[in-house]
Amino acid sequence: MIIVMQANADETAIARVVDTIRQRGLHEHISRGKEHTIIGAVGDERVFDPTEIATLPQVQRAIKIMHDWRIISREAWAEDTQINIRGITIGGDAPMCYLHHPMSSLKKPTHGVLLDPFYRPSNPYLPTPTNSEKELTRTLLHTSETHHIQNQLVAIRLRDRTHIQAALHAQADLLYIGSDLADNRTLLHELGSLNIPIIICKAPHHSVRDWLMAAEQIVLRGNQHVILGESGTFNLHSDHLRLDIDAIVQARKLSHLPILADISQLVHHHMDSGTLQQLAQIAGASMIIQ
């Protein structure tokens, strides 16, 4: 169950709701926004009648949630979440935000860049970077500062949970969690304790439920600055991954979080970048990596 408190509800009213939740054998999760506080009752919510909670002082509404994800659901918050990073707003009715992938051949102006400094090729015949950790951190910080001088956002892709501190030291504006880490619950919980926007991409084999549950794991730990990322799903008609339009549309209906479409690795001779961008925008993406 989700309990939405009235705007600027005081601590006494919040504590009363929490006490009521605990008396029924459930535990609470409190999410504090700029105007509203949302309290999640975690456990078997069948012990509650929503009207019982709704009559408590300064409660705006109580809603039973039928999905496995709660805090990020449309029932909990009907309005689109907007995330502001360095003066650039992502989500809702804000203009489309574009990031540039260094390996992309496109050179059009963007709002920032996605860096992938921790990538190591799996092919043993390809050269592996030999920079020390200190050299990598120093180079990464310099690169970030260069983009920040140009008023650009810097997203850094993590390849392991041990890369978090290096990315934070490099002044990353967003942490990009690729599909390879979407099932790493330990990492998701650690990201939930941070105060930095997180892009969480679903794996090609993931359902929308898997995707939203991964985001919920982060938000439940307190980090509400989460962006859902779609970077490609399996294609029945070719070897190329395809942009999962259906998943974006469904996630938009089920969750208030912004959605990113990473099309940087999806362009092929049957689907050019311009078409992919149009599809992502029509489906409801607020951010595109090209």
Secondary structure, DSSP 8 states (H G I E B T S, - for coil): -EEEE-TT--HHHHHHHHHHHHHTT-EEEEEE-SS-EEEEEES-GGG--HHHHHTSTTEEEEE---SS--TTBTTT--S---EEETTEEESTTS--EEEE-TT----S--SEEEE-TT---S-TTS------HHHHHHHHHHHHHHHHHTT-EEEEEESSGGGHHHHHHTT-SEEEE-GGGTT-HHHHHHHHTSSS-EEEE--TT--HHHHHHHHHHHHHTT---EEEEE--B--SSSSS-B--HHHHHHHHHHB-S-EEEE-TTT-BTTB-HHHHHHHHHHHT-SEEE-
